[in-house]
């Protein structure tokens, strides 16, 4: 099973990389861009008996290592 885990900043947390990218895009003439946000993606290939077991394990990975729960949120998208 393969899952994409998206890690992004929670609402209200500053995103200096996204803001700098937005500024650079506008300087390059892309005036219609309203917002840029950074998102990190981990593609995880995991062996498991069931999707529920795999999802439980991936959530544990997020909570222990992949995401900082104070400032980040995560979502899991399964690839077919």
trRosetta pair geometry for C-beta under 8 A, 3 or more apart (Angstrom, degrees):
i j d omega theta_ij theta_ji phi_ij phi_ji
1 45 7.4 158 83 -154 42 51
1 46 5.6 -31 71 67 92 79
1 47 7.5 142 22 -104 83 24
1 48 6.1 -40 24 36 130 102
1 51 6.5 164 -126 -103 156 73
1 54 5.2 -24 76 -125 148 173
1 78 7.0 -42 -174 -145 104 105
2 43 6.5 -1 -172 -177 103 92
2 44 7.0 161 -152 84 55 46
2 45 5.1 -20 -99 -100 84 70
2 46 7.7 147 -95 18 33 68
2 78 7.4 118 85 -161 55 61
2 79 4.4 -33 93 54 107 116
3 43 7.5 169 87 -153 41 49
3 44 5.1 -14 61 60 88 96
3 46 6.9 -9 12 14 106 115
3 54 7.0 163 -27 144 131 117
3 55 7.6 140 -90 -96 155 67
3 58 5.7 -27 74 -103 156 164
3 76 5.2 -13 -175 -166 128 98
3 77 6.8 144 -162 72 71 41
3 78 5.4 -41 -103 -100 80 58
3 79 6.9 -169 -95 5 24 83
4 41 5.6 -15 -170 -166 101 109
4 42 7.3 152 -158 78 50 45
4 43 5.5 -23 -100 -100 71 71
4 44 7.8 165 -92 18 22 73
4 76 7.4 148 78 -158 48 48
4 77 4.7 -17 61 63 99 97
4 78 8.0 -167 21 -82 72 12
4 79 6.3 84 -20 -42 96 105
5 41 6.9 147 73 -157 49 54
5 42 4.4 -12 56 59 105 97
5 43 7.9 -171 17 -79 74 23
5 44 6.1 33 -11 -4 113 117
5 58 6.3 -161 -78 179 126 117
5 61 7.7 -100 -82 93 169 119
5 62 6.3 -156 -165 -81 137 110
5 66 6.2 1 126 159 145 160
5 74 5.9 -3 -178 -171 94 118
5 75 7.5 166 -154 81 52 40
5 76 5.6 -18 -103 -102 73 72
5 77 8.0 -175 -78 23 28 69
6 39 5.7 -14 -163 -177 98 116
6 40 7.5 143 -158 77 47 48
6 41 5.6 -19 -99 -101 65 79
6 74 6.4 155 81 -155 53 61
6 75 4.9 -8 55 56 105 88
6 76 7.9 -161 19 -75 75 25
6 77 6.9 42 -14 -3 109 109
7 39 7.0 149 72 -166 49 62
7 40 4.4 -18 61 63 106 99
7 41 7.6 -170 19 -78 76 30
7 42 7.2 46 -13 -6 111 100
7 62 7.6 -179 -89 -138 102 100
7 66 6.1 -145 -71 151 136 95
7 67 5.0 -165 -127 -93 111 94
7 72 5.4 8 -174 179 92 134
7 73 7.7 166 -149 83 51 36
7 74 5.1 -20 -97 -99 66 90
8 37 6.6 38 -154 150 118 122
8 38 7.4 168 -130 96 76 55
8 39 4.7 -26 -85 -111 102 84
8 40 7.5 179 -71 23 52 67
8 72 6.6 153 82 -151 26 83
8 73 6.2 -23 67 61 77 81
8 74 7.7 147 20 -93 65 42
9 13 4.3 -134 179 79 112 122
9 14 7.9 -95 -177 74 157 26
9 15 5.4 -160 27 -78 155 103
9 37 7.1 -136 39 -163 103 105
9 38 7.3 61 -10 64 109 86
9 71 6.0 -31 -139 156 80 89
9 72 5.9 -61 -102 -101 40 67
9 73 7.8 40 141 17 12 79
10 13 5.1 83 61 -8 74 120
10 71 5.9 -140 19 -173 103 39
10 72 6.4 -148 -26 -103 83 13
10 73 5.4 100 -83 -23 80 101
13 71 4.7 115 -123 -159 153 94
13 72 7.9 -79 52 -68 168 51
14 19 7.6 -34 -174 -16 83 135
15 18 3.8 12 130 27 121 120
15 19 6.0 141 92 -20 72 87
15 37 5.8 -23 166 -134 174 67
15 38 5.8 -180 -165 18 115 95
16 19 5.6 -57 -142 40 33 112
16 20 6.1 34 159 -20 68 106
17 20 5.9 -53 -145 36 29 110
17 21 6.4 29 155 -18 63 107
17 38 4.8 33 86 -48 121 142
18 21 5.7 -57 -149 37 30 111
18 22 6.4 34 152 -21 65 104
18 35 7.4 14 162 173 121 74
18 36 4.4 -174 -167 106 80 78
18 37 4.7 1 -118 -112 151 29
18 38 4.9 -130 -56 -20 94 80
19 22 5.6 -50 -148 33 32 114
19 23 6.5 33 153 -19 63 104
19 36 7.4 -179 -67 65 21 97
20 23 5.7 -52 -150 35 33 113
20 24 6.4 32 152 -18 65 106
21 24 5.7 -54 -147 38 33 111
21 25 6.3 34 154 -20 66 105
21 36 4.6 -115 90 121 112 156
21 38 7.8 129 4 -66 140 90
22 25 5.8 -55 -148 35 29 111
22 26 6.4 27 155 -17 64 106
22 33 6.2 -161 -138 121 78 119
22 35 6.6 -37 -97 -145 138 29
22 36 4.2 -167 -62 17 87 112
23 26 5.9 -58 -151 37 29 110
23 27 6.4 30 152 -19 64 106
24 27 5.6 -54 -148 36 33 113
24 28 6.4 28 153 -15 65 107
25 28 5.7 -61 -151 40 32 109
25 30 4.2 -52 168 60 93 127
25 33 5.0 -1 118 36 140 159
25 36 6.9 136 4 -48 140 141
26 29 7.8 122 -176 -13 31 7
26 30 6.3 -90 -84 69 35 70
26 31 6.1 72 -138 -102 78 51
26 33 6.7 -126 -66 56 77 108
30 33 4.9 36 133 -12 107 117
33 36 6.6 15 166 -50 124 97
42 66 6.0 -87 -2 -137 153 132
43 79 7.8 12 -144 -13 101 142
44 58 6.1 157 77 -115 155 113
44 61 7.4 128 -106 77 160 166
46 54 5.0 141 99 -143 129 107
46 57 6.7 170 -169 87 151 132
46 58 6.8 -128 -18 -63 160 101
48 51 7.3 120 93 -88 128 22
48 53 4.6 -177 -175 91 120 108
48 54 3.7 -161 25 -64 160 92
48 57 6.9 -162 -91 17 134 137
49 53 5.6 49 52 25 84 152
50 53 4.8 98 58 6 82 99
50 54 7.0 -149 96 -2 45 87
51 54 5.5 -56 -146 41 35 112
51 55 6.0 36 155 -22 69 106
51 78 6.9 -8 -144 -102 122 152
52 55 5.8 -53 -144 36 28 110
52 56 6.4 32 154 -22 62 105
53 56 5.7 -54 -150 33 30 114
53 57 6.5 26 154 -16 64 107
54 57 5.8 -59 -151 38 31 109
54 58 6.2 28 154 -17 67 107
55 58 5.7 -54 -142 39 33 109
55 59 6.3 38 156 -22 65 104
55 76 6.2 151 -133 101 90 163
56 59 5.9 -54 -151 33 28 113
56 60 6.7 29 149 -19 61 105
57 60 5.6 -53 -154 33 34 114
57 61 6.6 40 147 -22 65 101
58 61 5.3 -46 -151 31 39 117
58 62 6.6 41 150 -20 65 100
58 76 5.8 99 114 -110 139 139
59 62 5.6 -51 -152 33 34 113
59 63 6.3 27 153 -14 66 108
59 76 7.4 -76 -68 -34 75 140
60 63 5.8 -58 -144 41 31 108
60 64 6.0 14 162 -7 67 115
61 64 6.2 -68 -140 46 23 99
61 65 5.9 -47 -176 45 63 106
61 66 5.5 45 135 -12 85 118
62 65 7.5 -89 -121 59 11 63
62 66 4.6 -56 -115 59 51 115
62 67 4.7 13 -175 13 85 111
62 74 4.6 -128 -152 50 140 165
63 67 7.1 -18 -81 59 31 98
63 69 6.5 23 -134 -56 69 124
66 74 6.7 68 106 -96 116 150
67 72 4.4 -142 -163 101 93 123
67 73 7.1 18 -166 -166 146 6
67 74 4.6 -119 -52 -42 152 120
68 71 5.3 11 98 43 113 89
68 72 4.9 92 55 15 70 111
69 72 6.9 -70 -88 61 20 74
